Amino acid sequence: MYSRFILLACLISSLGCATKYQPQGFAGGYSEFRVADDAFRVTFNGNAYLSASTAAEYALLRAAEVSLENGFNYFVIVQEGAAVNRSSYTTPTTTSTTATVVGNTVQGSSTTYGGQTTTSEKHRVTLTLRGLRERPEGFSYDASLVAQSLREKYRLSPRQASP
């Protein structure tokens, strides 16, 4: 019983807050996997309180971190995708009627509550990146600069180096 209370309290506390920059969990977050020796696919799933632009920047931050964690100083995005999951909910309607009979006359009123529709959007961004040890010709992301800039923008603590 106590564990159900803790679970319910955690669920309630997570409602109403944007997805944090975190590994994939119940409320969203990032995940990644290696698709080649020098390539990775990174995904960030946001909840209904996280904007599309923040989800995109969190995915870019994770791409930079994955590059650095695997010994790559630079990376290029070879494929990018974004999706939005839209859902809506309409509250049930309830009508309350009161009436008074005075002689042969009925006086009354009705009030209807509910019927509001709420729409939400959950954004998902997926990046396929190729890590590079040296700066290539043309455009590439500097993994350290991207990670530092986005961590400062979102006031995230610096990541500890992997052992």
C-alpha positions in Angstrom: 0.0 0.0 0.0 2.8 2.4 0.9 4.6 1.8 -2.4 1.4 2.7 -4.3 1.2 5.9 -2.4 4.8 6.8 -3.3 4.2 5.9 -7.0 1.0 8.1 -7.0 2.9 11.0 -5.3 5.7 10.8 -7.9 3.2 10.7 -10.8 1.4 13.7 -9.5 4.6 15.7 -8.9 5.7 15.0 -12.5 2.4 16.4 -14.0 2.5 20.0 -15.1 6.3 20.1 -15.6 8.2 20.0 -18.9 10.3 17.0 -19.6 13.7 17.4 -18.0 17.0 16.7 -19.8 17.3 13.1 -18.6 17.6 9.5 -19.8 14.3 8.2 -21.2 11.8 7.5 -18.5 8.1 7.7 -17.7 8.0 11.5 -18.5 10.2 11.3 -21.6 13.9 12.0 -22.1 16.7 10.9 -24.4 17.9 7.6 -25.7 20.5 6.6 -28.2 22.1 3.5 -29.8 25.1 2.9 -32.0 24.3 2.2 -35.7 28.0 1.9 -36.9 31.4 2.3 -35.4 31.2 6.1 -35.8 27.5 6.7 -36.1 24.6 6.9 -33.5 20.9 7.5 -33.5 19.7 9.9 -30.8 16.1 10.5 -29.8 14.5 12.9 -27.5 10.9 12.5 -26.4 9.2 15.4 -24.8 5.9 15.6 -22.9 3.0 18.0 -23.6 4.8 20.8 -21.6 8.0 20.9 -23.7 8.2 23.0 -26.9 9.4 21.6 -30.2 12.4 23.9 -30.2 13.5 22.7 -26.8 13.1 19.0 -27.8 15.3 19.7 -30.9 18.0 21.4 -28.8 17.9 18.6 -26.2 18.4 16.1 -29.0 21.3 18.2 -30.3 22.8 18.3 -26.8 22.6 14.6 -26.5 24.2 14.2 -29.9 27.2 16.3 -28.7 27.5 14.3 -25.5 27.4 11.0 -27.3 30.1 12.2 -29.7 32.3 13.3 -26.8 31.7 10.1 -24.8 32.9 8.1 -27.8 36.0 10.1 -28.5 34.7 12.3 -31.3 35.4 16.0 -31.2 33.0 16.9 -34.1 29.9 15.4 -35.6 27.6 15.9 -38.6 23.9 15.1 -38.7 23.2 12.8 -41.6 19.5 12.4 -41.0 17.0 14.3 -38.9 13.4 13.6 -38.1 10.7 15.2 -36.0 7.3 14.0 -35.0 4.4 15.3 -33.0 1.8 13.3 -31.2 -1.4 15.3 -30.9 -4.2 14.3 -28.6 -7.2 15.9 -27.2 -9.6 15.3 -24.3 -13.1 16.7 -23.8 -14.4 16.9 -20.3 -17.9 15.3 -19.7 -20.8 17.7 -19.6 -23.2 17.9 -16.7 -26.4 19.8 -16.5 -28.0 20.9 -13.3 -31.6 21.9 -13.3 -33.6 23.6 -10.5 -37.3 24.3 -10.6 -39.9 25.7 -8.3 -43.6 25.2 -8.7 -45.9 28.1 -7.6 -49.5 27.3 -8.3 -49.7 26.4 -11.9 -46.4 28.1 -12.9 -43.1 26.3 -13.1 -40.0 28.5 -12.7 -36.6 27.0 -13.2 -33.2 27.3 -14.7 -30.5 24.9 -16.0 -26.8 25.3 -15.9 -24.4 23.1 -18.0 -20.8 22.5 -16.9 -17.9 20.8 -18.7 -17.5 20.2 -22.4 -14.1 21.9 -22.6 -11.6 20.3 -25.0 -7.9 20.4 -24.2 -5.4 19.5 -26.9 -1.8 18.6 -26.2 1.3 18.0 -28.4 4.3 15.7 -27.5 7.4 16.4 -29.6 9.9 13.7 -30.6 13.2 14.5 -32.4 15.5 11.9 -33.8 19.0 12.6 -35.1 21.4 10.2 -36.8 24.9 11.5 -36.5 28.4 10.6 -37.6 31.2 11.3 -35.1 34.5 12.7 -36.4 37.8 13.0 -34.6 39.1 15.8 -36.9 37.3 18.8 -38.3 36.2 18.0 -41.8 35.8 20.2 -44.8 32.5 22.0 -44.8 30.0 22.2 -41.9 30.3 20.2 -38.8 29.3 20.7 -35.1 32.0 21.2 -32.5 30.8 18.7 -29.9 32.4 20.5 -26.9 31.0 23.9 -28.0 27.5 22.6 -28.6 27.4 20.8 -25.3 28.8 23.8 -23.3 26.4 26.3 -25.0 23.3 24.3 -24.6 24.1 23.3 -21.0 24.6 27.0 -20.2 21.3 28.0 -22.0 19.3 25.5 -20.1 21.3 25.9 -16.8 22.3 22.2 -16.7 25.2 21.1 -14.7 28.3 20.0 -16.6 28.4 16.3 -17.2 31.1 14.2 -15.5 33.6 12.6 -17.8 32.8 8.9 -18.3 35.3 6.5 -16.7 
